[in-house]
Amino acid sequence: MNTYAERMISDRIGGDLAGAFFRVNWFAPVIVGLMAIVLICYGRDEDPMLEKARAGGEEI
């Protein structure tokens, strides 16, 4: 997360920049988990898309 967002969080919680850094770190596991879910779902969607493209006459 960039420093701009961390400073915005700091301003929101009363100017505590160190507290903002710690709060950002609490969201990191959630973000990684969501990215893992997206990657898993992306792999599942690839095969049906290829089949639909072939059925539509696309060269793959």
PEBELZI-V265985 format. One record per backbone hydrogen bond with DSSP energy under -0.5 kcal/mol. NH is the residue of the N-H (numbers start at 1). CO is the residue of the C=O. Records with the same first field share a line. If there is no record, write none. Layout:
NH = CO  CO
//
This chain:
6 = 2
7 = 3
8 = 4
9 = 5
10 = 6
11 = 7
12 = 8
13 = 9
14 = 11
15 = 10
16 = 10
17 = 15
20 = 16
21 = 17
22 = 18
23 = 19
24 = 20
25 = 21
26 = 22
27 = 23  24
28 = 24
29 = 25
31 = 27
32 = 28
33 = 29
34 = 30
35 = 31
36 = 32
37 = 33
38 = 34
39 = 35
40 = 36
41 = 37
42 = 38
43 = 39
44 = 40
45 = 41
46 = 42
47 = 43
48 = 44
49 = 45
50 = 46
51 = 47
52 = 48
53 = 49
54 = 50
55 = 51
56 = 52
57 = 54
58 = 53
60 = 58
//
